[in-house]
Amino acid sequence: MAHRLKRWWDVPTIWPICFCILFGFDVADFDFDKDLDFFSLLQTFGACKIVYPDALPVLISMLQHGLKDILKNQEDPDSPMGEQEPQRPSVGTAIPGTRSRSRSMLLQKELESRRKSSV
């Protein structure tokens, strides 16, 4: 799962689903209308204990892959990754400046926008 989900690190609905798995929280009870920020996560998972620690490597691999993508695509010439040739982004990675809309936490909106963009 860590290998398969790491390329989808920039999809905001994946993160709360992974946290729900980690803490044994029912995904159906999670409110995807709320913003994904520290306080909403703390409100939802603050009293929970880790139930499935096997979900932690999934979250860590998504974080690592996201950081690598951000560092690889940053435009600062003084960055350590700035001297390398630009590489073609892998599937699921965001290219800076090309996102025409902000991401939504609603699964339905996400699915509808993907259907429209594939047509």
C-alpha positions in Angstrom: 0.0 0.0 0.0 2.9 2.4 0.8 4.3 1.7 -2.7 1.0 2.2 -4.5 -0.2 5.3 -2.6 3.0 7.4 -2.5 2.4 8.8 -6.0 -1.0 10.1 -4.9 0.4 12.2 -2.1 -1.2 15.4 -3.5 -4.8 14.1 -3.4 -6.2 15.6 -0.2 -8.8 12.9 0.4 -6.2 10.2 0.7 -4.7 11.7 3.9 -7.7 11.6 6.2 -8.6 8.1 4.9 -5.1 6.9 5.9 -5.4 8.7 9.3 -8.8 6.9 9.8 -7.1 3.6 9.1 -4.2 4.4 11.5 -6.5 5.4 14.3 -9.2 2.8 13.6 -11.8 5.6 12.9 -14.7 4.8 10.6 -14.1 6.6 7.3 -17.9 6.9 6.9 -17.9 9.1 10.0 -15.2 11.5 8.8 -16.5 14.9 7.6 -14.8 15.6 4.3 -16.5 19.0 4.2 -14.0 20.3 6.8 -10.6 21.7 5.8 -7.7 19.4 6.3 -5.7 21.4 8.9 -4.2 20.7 12.2 -7.2 21.7 14.3 -9.7 19.7 12.4 -7.4 16.6 12.6 -6.9 17.2 16.3 -10.6 17.5 16.9 -11.3 14.3 15.0 -8.4 12.1 16.1 -7.2 13.8 19.3 -8.7 11.3 21.7 -7.9 8.3 19.5 -5.0 5.8 19.9 -3.1 4.1 17.2 -4.9 0.9 16.3 -3.2 -0.1 13.1 0.4 0.9 13.2 0.9 -0.7 9.8 -0.7 2.4 8.2 2.2 4.5 9.4 4.7 3.5 6.7 2.0 4.5 4.1 1.8 8.0 5.6 5.6 8.2 5.8 6.1 7.1 2.2 3.5 9.7 1.0 5.4 12.4 3.0 8.7 11.4 1.6 7.5 11.2 -2.0 5.8 14.6 -1.7 8.9 16.2 -0.3 11.0 14.8 -3.1 8.6 16.1 -5.7 8.5 19.5 -4.1 12.3 19.7 -3.9 12.7 18.4 -7.4 10.3 20.9 -8.9 11.2 24.0 -6.9 12.6 26.9 -8.9 15.3 28.1 -6.5 18.6 27.9 -8.3 20.5 27.6 -4.9 18.6 24.5 -3.9 20.6 21.2 -3.8 18.3 19.7 -6.5 18.4 22.8 -8.7 21.6 21.8 -10.5 20.2 18.5 -11.9 18.4 18.3 -15.3 14.7 18.7 -15.1 13.0 15.3 -15.3 9.6 14.5 -16.6 7.1 14.3 -13.6 5.8 10.9 -12.8 2.1 10.0 -12.9 0.1 11.8 -10.2 2.7 14.5 -9.5 1.7 18.1 -9.7 3.6 20.5 -11.9 4.0 23.9 -10.2 1.8 26.6 -11.7 -0.4 24.3 -13.8 -3.2 23.6 -11.3 -6.2 25.5 -12.6 -8.3 25.0 -9.5 -7.8 24.4 -5.8 -8.2 20.9 -4.5 -11.4 19.9 -2.8 -11.8 17.5 0.2 -15.1 16.3 -1.2 -14.7 12.9 -2.9 -17.7 13.5 -5.2 -16.3 16.8 -6.5 -12.9 15.2 -7.1 -14.4 12.3 -9.0 -16.6 14.6 -11.2 -13.6 16.9 -12.0 -11.5 13.9 -13.0 -14.3 12.6 -15.3 -14.7 16.0 -16.9 -10.9 16.4 -17.5 -10.7 13.0 -19.1 -13.4 13.7 -21.6 
